[in-house]
Amino acid sequence: MTVFVWVRSPRGPAPQKWAEMLRKDHSADGRRVLAHHQLTAEEAGLTLDQLAARYPAPAKEEEADHGI
């Protein structure tokens, strides 16, 4: 199942689409996962910009609340 994730990058939250969720807290290259969303088959065909509009990056307060 395709997953839409926000990961922490040097320039701030970055959206990515993964074929599957390997770990709930880190990406394959070690960056922190800030949020993740399982996508429906229809959503999997959307662009990153469309998914980012549908599932905005978490606010800094939310990141702090979750210890991220």
N, C-alpha and C positions, 0 to 999 in steps of 0.2 A: 504494500500500500504506500502511496506517495505521501510524504510529509512536508509541510511548509514550516520552516524554522527561522527564527531570528537568532543570530549568533553575535557575540561581542567581537568587534574588530577594532583595529587601531583608530579607525575613523568613526567609530560609533556602531550602533546596531546595523547588521547587514542581513538582508533576506536571502534565503537559499531554499531550494527544493531538493529533497532527498528521496531516493527510491525507497528507503526504509529508515526507521529510527534505530540507530545502533546503540546509542546510550542516551538517556534522558537529560544528562547534564553537560556533556561535552561533544564537540564535533570530532570527526576523524582526525583533524589536524590539531586537536587540543583546545580549540576556542570554546568558550562557555556558551551553552545554549540558553538564551534568555526566555524563549517561548517556543512552543511547538503545537501544530494543529494537524490532525489526520485529515486528509483531503478526500472528498468524494471523487468518483471518476470524472464528473463534470468539472470540478474545481482543479483537478490535476492538469487539465488542458489550458488553464489560465496562465497569463504571464506573471512574472514576479511583481511587476508594478500593480497588476490587478489584485494579486493576493495580498500585497502590502496594504492596499487600500481597504481590503476586506478585513484583514487581521493586522492592525497597526502594531508597531513595535511597542513593547511595554514601557510605561513611564518610568523614569528613574526611581520614583518612590516605590513602585512595585518591585523593581529589581532589588532595592535595599531591603524591602520587607521579606523577600525570599532568600536573602543572604547571597545574592548573586553579585 
